[in-house]
Amino acid sequence: MNRMETSREMTPDDVTVRIRTIRAKLPGQVRRERLETARAGYGPLYSMAEIRQKVAESLPPRLGFVRRAVLEPIETYVRTIPDSALLKYDEAEASRLFSKFWVATPAYFREQPLDPWIIGEIEGRDLYALIAQWDAADVPGTA
């Protein structure tokens, strides 16, 4: 039995499984698939510079104040994260699309950061997805 006969006898489901197995062995293919899956599930992907700009621009402009974004790893974030954001984070972590998670908070220079975002970093890329966002004033103990 030659290779052509074997491929003709395979069902479409067998071929799909075989292709996924082959693709999983090729790092470039896995990255592309991870990016496509992340875009489908979480929307547009952004560079770190774009994330910082989007987070900072979520604050209204104030004369004499510089808007900025403060980022820290989610593991070291000490303020209370609301349950709904924690559930979104847990789902994103379980997807295995992201290698690291950050909490990004918009702030005016020299003022307390407000209204955090959870950002997921896609492994091996300088691309990030917005996972969750909340109003810090709505979380007890954070104001």
C-alpha positions as CSV (number, residue, x, y, z in Angstrom):
1,M,0.0,0.0,0.0
2,N,1.5,3.3,-1.0
3,R,1.1,6.7,0.5
4,M,-1.5,7.9,-2.0
5,E,-3.8,4.9,-1.2
6,T,-3.5,5.6,2.5
7,S,-4.6,9.2,2.2
8,R,-7.5,8.3,0.0
9,E,-8.8,5.9,2.7
10,M,-8.7,8.5,5.4
11,T,-12.0,10.2,6.4
12,P,-12.2,14.0,6.4
13,D,-12.1,13.9,10.2
14,D,-8.9,11.8,10.2
15,V,-7.3,14.3,7.8
16,T,-8.3,17.2,10.0
17,V,-6.8,15.6,13.1
18,R,-3.6,14.7,11.1
19,I,-3.3,18.3,9.8
20,R,-3.7,19.7,13.4
21,T,-1.0,17.2,14.6
22,I,1.4,18.3,11.9
23,R,0.7,22.0,12.4
24,A,1.2,21.6,16.2
25,K,4.8,20.5,15.5
26,L,5.6,23.7,13.5
27,P,6.1,26.7,15.8
28,G,5.3,29.2,13.0
29,Q,2.0,27.5,12.3
30,V,1.1,27.4,16.0
31,R,1.8,31.2,16.3
32,R,-0.4,32.0,13.4
33,E,-3.2,29.9,14.7
34,R,-2.8,31.4,18.2
35,L,-3.1,34.9,16.7
36,E,-6.2,34.0,14.7
37,T,-7.8,32.4,17.7
38,A,-7.0,35.4,19.9
39,R,-8.4,37.9,17.4
40,A,-11.6,35.8,17.0
41,G,-12.1,35.5,20.8
42,Y,-10.8,38.9,22.1
43,G,-11.0,41.3,19.2
44,P,-8.2,43.4,17.8
45,L,-4.6,42.8,19.0
46,Y,-2.4,45.8,19.9
47,S,1.3,46.5,20.4
48,M,2.4,47.6,23.9
49,A,2.7,51.2,22.6
50,E,-0.9,51.0,21.3
51,I,-2.1,49.5,24.6
52,R,-0.4,52.3,26.6
53,Q,-1.9,54.9,24.4
54,K,-5.4,53.4,24.5
55,V,-5.3,53.1,28.3
56,A,-4.1,56.6,28.8
57,E,-6.6,58.0,26.3
58,S,-9.4,56.4,28.3
59,L,-9.1,59.4,30.7
60,P,-10.5,62.8,29.6
61,P,-7.9,65.4,28.8
62,R,-7.1,67.8,31.7
63,L,-5.3,71.0,31.2
64,G,-1.8,70.8,32.7
65,F,-2.0,67.0,33.3
66,V,-0.3,64.2,31.4
67,R,-2.3,61.1,30.8
68,R,-0.3,57.8,31.1
69,A,-0.7,54.1,31.7
70,V,0.7,52.2,34.6
71,L,1.3,48.5,34.0
72,E,2.1,45.7,36.4
73,P,1.9,41.9,36.3
74,I,-1.5,40.6,37.5
75,E,0.3,38.5,40.1
76,T,1.5,41.6,42.0
77,Y,-1.7,43.7,41.6
78,V,-2.9,44.4,45.1
79,R,-6.2,46.2,44.6
80,T,-9.4,44.2,44.5
81,I,-10.3,42.8,41.0
82,P,-14.1,42.4,40.6
83,D,-15.5,38.9,40.2
84,S,-16.6,39.4,36.6
85,A,-13.0,40.5,35.6
86,L,-11.5,37.5,37.4
87,L,-13.8,35.2,35.5
88,K,-12.7,36.7,32.2
89,Y,-9.1,36.4,33.3
90,D,-9.6,32.8,34.2
91,E,-11.2,32.0,30.8
92,A,-8.3,33.7,29.0
93,E,-5.7,31.9,31.1
94,A,-7.4,28.6,30.4
95,S,-7.4,29.3,26.6
96,R,-3.6,29.0,26.7
97,L,-3.3,31.8,24.1
98,F,-1.6,34.2,26.5
99,S,1.8,33.8,28.2
100,K,1.4,36.7,30.6
101,F,-1.3,39.0,32.0
102,W,-0.9,42.6,33.0
103,V,-3.1,45.1,34.8
104,A,-3.0,48.4,33.0
105,T,-4.4,51.4,34.8
106,P,-4.9,54.9,33.3
107,A,-3.6,57.7,35.4
108,Y,-2.8,61.4,35.3
109,F,0.8,62.0,36.1
110,R,1.2,62.3,39.9
111,E,-2.4,61.1,40.6
112,Q,-3.8,57.7,41.7
113,P,-4.5,55.3,38.8
114,L,-8.1,54.6,37.9
115,D,-10.3,52.1,36.1
116,P,-8.0,49.1,35.4
117,W,-7.8,46.9,32.4
118,I,-6.5,43.3,32.2
119,I,-4.3,42.8,29.2
120,G,-3.2,39.4,27.9
121,E,0.2,39.0,26.2
122,I,0.4,36.6,23.3
123,E,3.5,34.3,23.7
124,G,6.3,35.1,21.3
125,R,4.8,38.2,19.9
126,D,4.6,41.9,20.9
127,L,0.8,41.7,20.7
128,Y,-1.8,42.1,23.5
129,A,-5.5,41.7,23.8
130,L,-8.0,43.4,26.1
131,I,-9.4,40.8,28.5
132,A,-11.4,42.8,31.0
133,Q,-12.0,46.4,32.1
134,W,-13.7,47.8,35.2
135,D,-14.6,51.0,37.0
136,A,-12.4,51.0,40.2
137,A,-15.0,53.2,41.9
138,D,-17.5,50.3,41.7
139,V,-15.3,47.9,43.6
140,P,-15.5,48.1,47.4
141,G,-12.2,49.0,49.1
142,T,-10.5,50.4,46.0
143,A,-11.5,54.1,46.1
